[in-house]
Each structure stands twice: as C-alpha cells, then as structure tokens.
Amino acid sequence: MPERASARYALWAMKLSRIAFTLSTAILATATALAQGKGSLRIAAIDVEGGQATLFVAPGGQSLLVDTGWPAHDGRDADRIVAAAKQMGLSRIDTVLLTHYHSDHAGGVPQLVARIPVVTFLDHGERFRPDPNSPVDYDEYLKIIATGKYKRVIVKAGDRLPILGFDAIALSAAGKVMNTSLPGAGKPNALCAKAPTPTEDMQENGQSLGILLRFAGLKIVDAGDLTSDRERLLVCPANKIGRVDLMIVSHHGSDWSSSKVFVHSLQPRLAVMDNGDHKGGSTSVIDTLKSSPGLEALYQLHLAPPAGTKNPGGTPQEGPEHNASDEFLANTAGTDGKRIDVTVNVDGSTDIRNERTGATKHFAKR
Ligand SMILES: [Zn+2]
C-alpha cells in the first residue's frame, strides 16, 4: 500500500472507531435511561380524600395537574400535591387543568399557588349557573386569574390541549362532547341498545373538561366528574373513543358516572379510582369495573365506604367484598394520604406502585 493511501486508511480507521465509540456510548446511555424509567410518562394519583388531584409528568419534564383537591384543612391537599411534585423532580407545575369548579376539584387553587409556581390554567369556561354549588370556588379561582400572574386558556370539546409535552385531546367540556371519533374508533356500539338514557345533569359535574392522553401507543382517559348522560354521548350510538388502557375512574367511583355502557365500551385494562373513605367507591361502579372485559387491575385510593352508607344521591353500599383486594388499596383506613403511582414505559408496558405496601406490579402492553 503506498504511504499516502496507508495514511488515509489509518485516518478512516480512526474515524470509524470514533463513530463506533460514539454509537456504543449513545446505546449505553439509552439503555441506562430506560433502566431508570426515563422516557416514561409518570402519573401520581394523589389522595385528596374524595376529591381529585392527578399529576402527569411527561418524559421531557413538563407537568400537567388535573384538579387541585379541596380547600381548607390547613392546605392538606396542596401540601400533598407539592410533596408529590417535588418527589417527581418538579419545582413548578406547568399546567393546572380544572375539570370543573366543585370544591373537591377547584377548591384547592389558592392554597396550591401559595406553595408552588403555576404557569397556565386550563378550564371549560364560565361556571354552570344553574348549579348553586360552585360559586365560591369559581370566584376564588377568578381572583387568582385576576392577579395577572397566570395564563388562562378555555378549552372546548374536541380541542387538542395547547400544552407542550403531552398528546392530549378534550373529550368533553362545558356540557358538550367531541364531534369526531378518535383514530381507529367510531364503530357502531352494540351495547347502546340495552343501555338506559340518563337524564341530563344540571350541575357542574356534567360540564367537566374530560381528557384523553396518548403515550407509547396507549390511551389514558380522565373524564373528571363527567356524568352518565354525557358519557353516553361519547360512546353511543358509535364508540368515539374505542378501547383505553388506563382509566382514571370518573367522579371518584360515584354511580352518577362510570355507567356500564361507558366502562364496558372503553374496556380499560387498568383503572385507578380516587375515592375517599366516605365518598365515591359505589358498589355498582366497582362491580361494573370488575366485570369489564379485559380489566387487569383496579386500584382504589381508599377502601369503599362501608355497607349501608349512602353516597350523595347514590345507591347504598353493599359491603366490603365490593372492593379491590388489599394489595390494590392505597389507604385502608383513615386519612394517611397514600398515593398510587403509575409509570407508563416507552415500550407500552406499565408499572403501578402502591405507596402503602411499597409493592410495584408490572403490566405488559396489550
Ligand atoms: Zn368530584
């Protein structure tokens, strides 16, 4: 080999080995990141004692908090949200989405913003005037917005959520549901023929800004307190949503929501219910979830209210057997505030940790 050609060969060999080194370093970094759960979508179902506060953290670190729990209680719920946020590596919450203005969802806004920076609020717009139950919380929220420190965006049904880091769409808002079907969904639904048509909800619940997130080929639904009348519009006569992987159970498991036609049409593989020890967790809803085709696990933030308890406006509880088994209960008694933490991995598998037991269960992609 002539000397100049040999020198050129040596140079190429060196370049190739550098490329190989860079590639192997990148592969190693990716493997390490995967092992550490990086690239995952993380979800914390925070216990706010029968309200909602669900924190989503995207792989890039962007955060979305769905609802803020109750007011009062010395800022108990805001403290729990901030503790979860810090454990998840957050120093601020990018977006707070208020599903609706009832106390157990929007009541915690003033305490939250006093404890952690928030950038943007999303909501369904003006409160539903016929409902007498929300003016205080709505007015307090408007006062926070009026400080000018926060951006407020009103979301309509069918809108893609205007936030970075998440692929999410509004299923419902301000009493309406999205007009179109999600890709791959929209087939006529045979379950509708036998499903009752509920009367129209005349409270804030039916106005809920319900969302569907997509990540790693999975669908995650969180419909707030959306009531059965609007649920029916989403799945009848055609199922606009299709099957989902994870359901944050609507309305804390109250039987005003989570109708059989809704749950059995969506066929969640995994479900997390944010009930309290004296709120939600209706026997009929738990039975509906347990009998839903393809359900692999139902997690509850609390043991359902005891037999004989009557949920507000709902049917009586029937007994302790109408619960998930102990390993799936975050709180079995009292108000300890234990969480359920969900990690959706980039390969579509899911890990769910019960903070009370410390146990994590792995669920393969469907
Ligand atoms: Zn609620």
Residues whose N, C-alpha, C, O or C-beta is under 5 A from the ligand:
A	BS01	ZN	G50 D104 D225
